[in-house]
Amino acid sequence: MNETLTVDGDRTTLRMERTLRHPQAKVWRAITEPEHVNQWFPFHVELDLVPGTTIRFVEPTGAAPAMEGTVTEVDPPRLLAFTWGDDALRFELRPHEDGCLLVFAHTFGYHAGAASFAAGWTACLGALDLVLGGERVESLVPDDMAEVHERCVHEFGLDDGRDETTPDGWRVVFDRQLTQPADVVWSQLADGEPRVGDAPASPFTNGSLTPGRITAVEPAALLEYDWHAGNGPAGRVRWELRDGTGQGARLVLTQTGPAGLDDARATALDAWHDRVERLAVELAGMA
């Protein structure tokens, strides 16, 4: 795996390299001419190779609205860079003894989505190689997409949680991009239709805490409940499912607790890591 991540403030850059056994001029045409680009890029593109001009991204099936960006750099046959919404893409071609080295970079704001982006671009760059070889691209969603996603999660350390100190005590947070949409994730977690005042179903717990009662619920979006220590509530657990990258949901899981329960803080970090990992594996196996 030669994919790497770098973080600069609130922006993350995914960098990927591929050696392509084709002349640089041929690869340049494949990444700039729409009749070639539209075979391997996730959206159809409309662009002029002039810095400052607008580039349009059209979803082939019409399921999503068209998006726009701006061509930022062009240096044939070496460099093409453009924005895509709030993201930035950069394709650099370098001579290589076996043909051409492609250095690709994607800069974005949602750090936890890096594995999803890496899995998607792995499929797209594989399709680019097929196009260069004159082969037909059957799908940009290969059978091993979820497997590649989970491998990237672990390689990039995106399965790690955050342990934060707050004015009232502490907070453990897991921010994880999943491979299935929110309704599928919810069906894996919920037992029937949870209601405020009910006990949370066991998939919403981790086995190391004593759950109280549900305090807030929005189907396929949110479930929050108290957890107890001693004779009463000590903090809250909150599951949130938000829009993520691609078709998968973004899970933001939080547990709060008081300053006096430091042992529970460390336990929560480990226990939720294991619980979220089991969920992610279950969902990836459904792809």
PyMOL commands that set and color helices and strands:
alter all, ss='L'
color gray80, all
select helices_A, chain A and resi 24-32+34-40+111-132+145-155+182-189+202-204+262-284
alter helices_A, ss='H'
color red, helices_A
select strands_A, chain A and resi 4-8+11-20+44-46+54-58+67-75+79-84+87-96+99-108+162-166+169-177+210-218+222-229+232-243+249-258
alter strands_A, ss='S'
color yellow, strands_A
deselect
rebuild
show_as cartoon
